[in-house]
Structures are given as C-alpha cells and as structure tokens.
Amino acid sequence: MLKSTLEKVLFASRWLLIPFYIALALSLAVLAVKAVWAFAEAVPHAIDASESSIILAVLGLIDLTLTGSLIVLVICSGYENFVSRITQAEHRDWPEWMGKIDFAGLKLKLMSSIVAISAIQLLRAFMSVKDTSDRDLGWYVGIHLVFVVSAFLLALTDRFSGPADKTEEH
C-alpha cells in the first residue's frame, strides 16, 4: 500500500514540470520581441552600414533563431518525454520530428544547437576582431572547443551505450 502510494505520488510529480515549460514558452515570446527589435534597429542603417555590420546583424538574428528553435525543441520534446503524450491528430501541422525524439536524441540535438550557437558567437567575434581582445578571442575559441568536444563525447557514449540489437538504418 505504501509503495503503491509513493509510486503514484512520484509519477504524478512529473506535472510539476509544467511551470518550467510555461516559463520557457514565455522566454520564447521575449526572444521573439528581441528578434523583431534587432531587425527594426538594423533596417534604418542597412543602406549606410558596412557589409560586416550587416553580416553581424544577420548573425545576431540567426543566433536568436537558433536559440528560439532550441527552446521549442526542449519544450515539445521535454513535455512529450517527461510529462505526457501530445495527441498528434489534434494538430494539423504537427512536425514530423515531434514524438520521435527520445531523451538521447534530445540531448544530442540540444548539444548540436549549443555548438551552432557557440559557433555563431565565435564568428561574430571574428567579424569584429579589431574590437575584441586576444584574451576574449581565446576564451571564445576555448569555450567553443569545449562544446564541440562535449557534443562529440556525448554522441560517442550514446552510440556505444545504446541497445545491442539496434538495427542500422541506411
């Protein structure tokens, strides 16, 4: 009786993740406002701006877009993996990837997104190299390499720790 009650309470506790997903959704709205603001700031200066400053502005938008995509990935996959299934039939434009990403896939996609975001930050630093100290550039490169190596090791460990009867898809 005690064990059964404890298991029910523990299983129901997954619903405590809902405020986290709501906060992430609100963060996505904040990020969307920031993206519109960044675009609105760049447009008036587009004709007079240098090519590198336009590229930096676009890289900023790409960075915000990747971050927003990462948030959507975490919200949808996290909810589906840890809280409850989402009924696909109720959503006409249901993305194909949703519902197919397990926890290992979510970790890999998360790390891939973080590596991409880090690469954009590094590229932005290199685009404005004259305004960036050697020390800061070194930190950017070092941090990016840590993310790349971490993603590689995560992928490697997932590959070797997976089920032995996995069939390879061609």
C-alpha angles and dihedrals in degrees: 000000000000092000092050092049092047091050091050091051093047092047092048091050089077087080088068086077090071095087088053092054091046090051089051091050090051089048088055089055090051090049090051090054089050091051093051090046093050091049092047090051093050099048100068091051097043096101097045097036124100121251092251093053090051090050090049090052091049091047088053090054091047089050091052091047093051090048091050091049089050090053092051090048092052094045097048100036094039093050091046094047101040111021116026143325118266115226105241095196090066092060116065096193097044109161113240094231094058114099092020099076113094124194093272091050090048091053092050094047090047092052091045090053092048090051090050092049090048090049090053091050089050091049090050090052091050091047089058096035093143090061095045125079121233088243092056092046089052090052091049091051093044094049091046091051090051089054092047094048091045091052091048093049092046091052091046094050092046090051094051097039095050123108114292093227094060111134117221117240117221 
